[in-house]
């Protein structure tokens, strides 16, 4: 939060600066966008981890090459980052036009 000092008591007493309703709504949507993107990231990483563990356990039984699984996980992470950005931008756009 932003604070401004009271004239003669600068450094001791601070009071919070007032924000316009429009700016406050923008800040709230920014926070919501970050939360939405973080949620998508956490859920996506969990799903990728579960998939990778299952794939590696199947490959151990078959004694196959692990390179395709690693490449697939990296591609999934790249797509996940793009989805996080899309979620962030979508929430910000809703906040801007509402």
N, C-alpha and C positions, 0 to 999 in steps of 0.2 A: 504494500500500500504506500501511497505517496503521503508524505508529511511535510508541513511547512511550519516554520518557527514563529512563535509569538514575539513580536517586536523586541521589547527590552529583556525578555527572559530567554533569549536565543540559546539553545543548547540544553535548557532544563525542561521547558514545557513545550510539547509538540501537540499540535492538533491536526486531525486528518483533513486533507483537502477534499473538497466536494467535487464529485465528478458529475458530468451531465448524464441524464438518463440514457441518451444515445451511446455515449462512450462506455457507460457501465454495461449496457446490453451487449456491446461489441466485445468487451472483456469477458463477459460470461459465456458468450458463444465461442470465444477463443479457448477458454478453459474446457468447454464441452467438446470442442473439436480435438483438443489434445487428449482428452480422456477417451474419446471414440477411437482415435488412431492408436493409442496405447492398448486399448482393449483388443482391437483387431490384431495388433502385433503379438500380444501375449497368447491369445487363442491360436493364432497361426503358428507360432513357434512350438506350442504344445502339440498341435496336430502334426507338424512336420517331424517333430522328435518321435512321436509314437509311430509314424509311418517308417521312419528311418530305422528304428529299433526292430520293428517287425521285418523289414526288408533284410536287414543284416542277419537276423536269426534264420531267415529262410535261406540266405546265401551260405551260411555256415554249414547247413545240412547238405547243400548241393556243391559246396566248395567252388563257387563261381567267382567271377571277377567283381570287385566292389566299385570299380570306377563309374559305371552307369548310375549306381545309387548315389554316389557323392555328387555327380554332376546334376542329377535330378533334385537333390536337396538344395544345391546352390541355386538352381533355376527357381525352385519353389520359394526360396528366401528372397530372390529378386522380385518375383511376382508379389510376394507378401509386402515388401516395401512399397511397391506401386499401389497396392490396395490400401495401405495405410495413408499414403498421400491423397488418394481419391477420397477416402473417408474424411480426412481433415478438410479438404477443399469443399466437399459437399456440405459439411456442417457449417463451415464459414459462409458459404453461399446462402444457405437458408437463413443464417443470422443477418446477413447483409440485406437480403431482400424481404425480410419479414417486418 
